Each structure stands twice: as C-alpha cells, then as structure tokens.
C-alpha cells in the first residue's frame, strides 16, 4: 500500500465490513443518546409548563369573577 494512503485505509488484517459495522453501531448509539436526551429535555419542559399552568389556574380561581359580576348586573334573577 502506498504510504500516503495508510492513514485513510485500514490495515490489511482488519476487514472493511467489521469497520463499517462498528461505525454504524457507533452512529446508532449516538442517535439513541440524542433521542433520549431530547425526550428527557422535552419531559422536563412539559412538567415545568404544566406546573406553571396549575399555579395560574389556582390563581385565576381565587380572582374576582368580573364577568360573572357584570352578568348579574345585566341579567338579574
């Protein structure tokens, strides 16, 4: 083998198929890691937003019902 190509091509005793399989397995592993990390981040965001919405809902329930007040003025019983 030419000296310039030794850094590009693997040595003759290792098979190209084995190298490609290792590369593909490595790529799949990193894709799975990224997918799980993205899913974990999404779940954390979702729970934070859900908690914020629950707090806002409780606050809204304790506020004065202005709309109901005006309805009572317009449509008294």
DOVEXZA-837857 format. One line per 4 residues: their letters; for each residue x, y, z of N, C-alpha, C. Coordinates in Angstrom, 1 decimal. Example, Ala and Ser with C-alpha at 12.3 -4.5 7.8 and 13.67 -1.06 7.14 Angstrom:
2
AS = 13.2/-5.7/7.8/12.3/-4.5/7.8/13.2/-3.3/7.8; 12.8/-2.2/7.1/13.7/-1.1/7.1/12.9/0.0/7.9
END
This chain:
77
XXXX = 0.8/-1.2/0.0/0.0/0.0/0.0/0.9/1.2/0.0; 0.4/2.3/-0.7/1.2/3.5/-0.8/1.2/4.2/0.6; 2.3/4.8/0.9/2.5/5.4/2.2/1.4/6.5/2.5; 1.0/7.3/1.4/0.0/8.3/1.6/-1.4/7.8/2.0
XXXX = -1.7/6.6/1.6/-3.0/6.0/1.8/-3.1/5.2/3.1; -2.0/5.0/3.8/-2.1/4.2/5.1/-3.0/4.9/6.1; -3.0/6.2/6.2/-3.8/6.9/7.2/-5.3/6.9/6.8; -5.6/6.7/5.5/-7.0/6.7/5.1/-7.6/5.3/5.1
XXXX = -6.9/4.3/4.6/-7.4/3.0/4.6/-6.9/2.2/5.8; -7.8/1.2/6.2/-7.3/0.4/7.4/-6.2/-0.6/6.9; -5.6/-1.1/7.9/-4.6/-2.1/7.6/-5.2/-3.3/7.0; -4.4/-4.1/6.3/-4.9/-5.3/5.5/-5.5/-6.4/6.4
XXXX = -5.1/-6.4/7.7/-5.5/-7.5/8.5/-6.9/-7.3/9.1; -7.4/-6.0/9.1/-8.8/-5.8/9.6/-9.7/-5.7/8.4; -10.9/-6.2/8.6/-11.8/-6.2/7.4/-12.7/-4.9/7.3; -13.0/-4.5/6.1/-13.7/-3.3/5.9/-15.1/-3.5/6.5
XXXX = -15.7/-4.7/6.3/-17.1/-4.9/6.8/-17.1/-4.7/8.3; -16.1/-5.2/9.0/-16.1/-5.0/10.5/-16.0/-3.5/10.9; -15.2/-2.8/10.2/-15.1/-1.4/10.4/-16.4/-0.6/10.2; -17.1/-1.0/9.1/-18.3/-0.4/8.8/-19.4/-0.7/9.8
XXXX = -19.4/-1.9/10.3/-20.3/-2.3/11.3/-20.1/-1.6/12.6; -18.9/-1.4/13.0/-18.5/-0.6/14.2/-19.0/0.8/14.0; -18.7/1.4/12.8/-19.1/2.8/12.6/-20.6/2.9/12.6; -21.4/2.0/12.0/-22.8/2.0/12.1/-23.4/1.9/13.5
XXXX = -22.8/1.0/14.2/-23.2/0.8/15.6/-22.9/2.0/16.4; -21.8/2.7/16.2/-21.5/3.9/16.9/-22.5/5.0/16.6; -22.8/5.1/15.3/-23.8/6.2/14.9/-25.1/5.9/15.5; -25.6/4.7/15.5/-26.9/4.3/16.1/-26.9/4.6/17.6
XXXX = -25.8/4.3/18.2/-25.7/4.6/19.7/-25.8/6.1/19.9; -25.1/6.9/19.2/-25.2/8.4/19.4/-26.6/8.9/19.0; -27.2/8.4/18.0/-28.6/8.8/17.7/-29.5/8.5/18.8; -29.4/7.3/19.4/-30.2/6.9/20.6/-30.0/7.8/21.8
XXXX = -28.7/8.1/22.0/-28.4/9.0/23.2/-29.0/10.4/22.9; -28.9/10.9/21.7/-29.5/12.2/21.4/-31.0/12.2/21.5; -31.6/11.1/21.1/-33.1/10.9/21.2/-33.5/10.9/22.6; -32.8/10.2/23.4/-33.2/10.1/24.9/-33.0/11.4/25.6
XXXX = -31.9/12.1/25.2/-31.6/13.4/25.8/-32.7/14.4/25.4; -33.1/14.4/24.2/-34.1/15.3/23.7/-35.4/15.0/24.4; -35.8/13.7/24.5/-37.0/13.3/25.2/-37.0/13.8/26.6; -35.9/13.6/27.3/-35.8/14.0/28.7/-36.0/15.5/28.8
XXXX = -35.3/16.3/28.0/-35.5/17.7/28.0/-36.9/18.1/27.7; -37.6/17.4/26.8/-39.0/17.7/26.5/-39.9/17.4/27.7; -39.6/16.3/28.4/-40.4/16.0/29.5/-40.2/17.0/30.6; -39.0/17.4/30.9/-38.8/18.4/31.9/-39.5/19.7/31.6
XXXX = -39.4/20.1/30.3/-40.1/21.3/29.9/-41.6/21.2/30.0; -42.2/20.0/29.7/-43.6/19.8/29.7/-44.1/19.9/31.2; -43.4/19.2/32.1/-43.8/19.2/33.5/-43.6/20.6/34.1; -42.6/21.4/33.7/-42.5/22.8/34.2/-43.7/23.6/33.7
XXXX = -44.0/23.5/32.5/-45.2/24.3/31.9/-46.5/23.8/32.6; -46.6/22.5/32.8/-47.9/22.0/33.4/-48.0/22.6/34.8; -46.9/22.6/35.6/-46.9/23.1/36.9/-47.2/24.6/36.9; -46.6/25.3/36.0/-46.9/26.8/35.8/-48.4/27.0/35.5
XXXX = -49.0/26.2/34.7/-50.4/26.3/34.3/-51.3/26.0/35.5; -50.9/25.0/36.3/-51.7/24.7/37.5/-51.7/25.9/38.5; -50.5/26.5/38.7/-50.4/27.7/39.5/-51.3/28.8/39.0; -51.2/29.0/37.7/-52.0/30.1/37.1/-53.5/29.8/37.3
XXXX = -53.9/28.5/37.1/-55.3/28.2/37.3/-55.8/28.4/38.7; -55.0/28.0/39.7/-55.3/28.3/41.1/-55.5/29.8/41.3; -54.6/30.5/40.8/-54.6/32.0/41.0/-55.9/32.6/40.3; -56.2/32.1/39.1/-57.4/32.5/38.4/-58.7/32.2/39.2
XXXX = -58.7/31.0/39.8/-59.9/30.6/40.6/-60.1/31.4/41.8; -59.0/32.0/42.4/-59.1/32.8/43.5/-59.4/34.3/43.2; -59.3/34.7/41.9/-59.6/36.0/41.5/-61.1/36.3/41.5; -61.4/37.6/41.5/-62.8/38.0/41.4/-63.3/37.7/40.0
XXXX = -64.5/37.2/40.0/-65.2/36.9/38.7/-65.9/38.1/38.2; -65.1/38.9/37.5/-65.7/40.2/37.0/-66.8/39.9/35.9; -66.5/39.0/35.1/-67.5/38.7/34.0/-68.8/38.2/34.7; -68.8/37.4/35.7/-70.0/37.0/36.4/-70.7/38.2/37.1
XXXX = -69.9/39.1/37.6/-70.5/40.3/38.2/-71.3/41.1/37.2; -70.7/41.3/36.0/-71.4/42.1/35.0/-72.7/41.3/34.5; -72.6/40.0/34.4/-73.8/39.2/34.0/-74.9/39.4/35.0; -74.6/39.4/36.3/-75.6/39.6/37.3/-76.2/41.0/37.2
XXXX = -75.4/42.0/36.8/-76.0/43.3/36.6/-76.9/43.4/35.4; -76.5/42.7/34.4/-77.3/42.8/33.1/-78.5/41.9/33.2; -78.3/40.7/33.8/-79.4/39.7/33.8/-79.7/39.3/35.3; -80.4/40.2/36.0/-80.6/39.9/37.4/-81.7/38.8/37.5
X = -81.7/38.0/38.5/-82.6/36.9/38.7/-83.9/37.3/39.2
END
